[in-house]
Amino acid sequence: MPTIKTLGRKKPFHYEGSIGEGVTIQFPGGNTPVSAALFEAILGQFGGQTIPGGFSFDNPTPGGLGEWVQEHSSEFNSRALTPKHASHIAAILVRECNVGFSIDGNAVWLHFP
């Protein structure tokens, strides 16, 4: 079970599985499934683009991964997810899919191949 850190606040977390099979992110209050279909949809939606992470729970950045996950995750996943979950998803994408990232002040930018 890999332990990695979120990109912005660098909070460590554990997950099981892979992007191709789906993952389970482990949180202190319980586990959150993220389907392979959701990862595939994210990679298809943002391939070749640089986008903001937009992980703010209250005010996700328009056009960012957090906003997209909040609006579309229920279409591809067994439950709706939040921008907070998107910060974990982004870290997994960086680890497993060669998605790059950069930090500008407090903003996280994702660079999709």
N, C-alpha and C positions, 0 to 999 in steps of 0.2 A: 504494500500500500504506500504509494508515494506521498511524501510531505513536500509541499511547495508553498510559495507565498503569493498573496494577491499582489497585483502590480503597483497600485498606488500607495496603500498604507502598509504594505508588506506584512500582512497578517498571515501566519502559517496556518495551513489546513491540510487535511488528508482527503484522498479520494481513492476509490477502487474502480477498476475497469479501464476502458480505453475509449477514444473518440469513435472508433469503428463499432464498438459493442454497446456504447453508452456507459456512463459513469454514475457513481453514487458519491456525492460530496458529503463528507461527515461534518456535522455541526454539533455543538454541545447539546442542543435541544432535540436533535434527531437528524436523520439522514434525508438528503434531497436527491432524487433521481434526475439525471439529465440524459435524454435519449440520444442515440446516434443520429436520429432524424433531425434533431435540433442542431447538433453540430454541423451536419451536412447543409442544412438550410442557412446557417450563419456563413459558412464558407462560400456557398453559392451566392448569397446576397452581397457579400462584401469583397469577393475575390478581386484582386488588383487595386484595391482602394486603401486609402489611409483615412481612418475615421476616429472621432473622439471615443474614449471609453465611456464617459457619461455615467458613472456609477453612483451618482447621488440618488439616494432613495426618494427624497422629496422633490427633487428638481433635476431629473436626468437631462443631459445635454441633448438637444434636438439633433437627430441624425446619428447619435451615438449607439454603441452596442447596448448600453443599459436601457435606453428607450426602446430599441428594437426587441430586446428580450422581453421587456414588460408588455409590449403590445402584441407579440407574435408567439411567445413560448407555448401558450395553450394549444396552438394549432399543431405543434410537433412533439409535445411532451405530455406526460401523464398529468401534469399539474402546471398551473401558471407560475412563472418565476418573476423575480424582481430585479432591479438594477444591482442590488447587493449580490445576487446570484451571478449576474453578468461579470462581476469582478473576479469571481472564481472561475467562471467559464473562460474568460480571457486568459488567465494564467495557464489553464490547461491547454488552450490553443497555442500559446507561446511554447509550451513544453513539447507538445506532440505534433504540431503542424507547421512549424517554421514561420508562424506569425511573429512579426517583429513588433517592438514597442519602443516608444520614447516618452520621456517625461519633460514637460515644459511647465515649470512652477508646480501647481497642484494638478495640472491636466495630464492625463494619460492618453497617448495616441497609439492606435493599433495600425500596423502596416501589414495588410493581407497580401500574400503572394498571388 
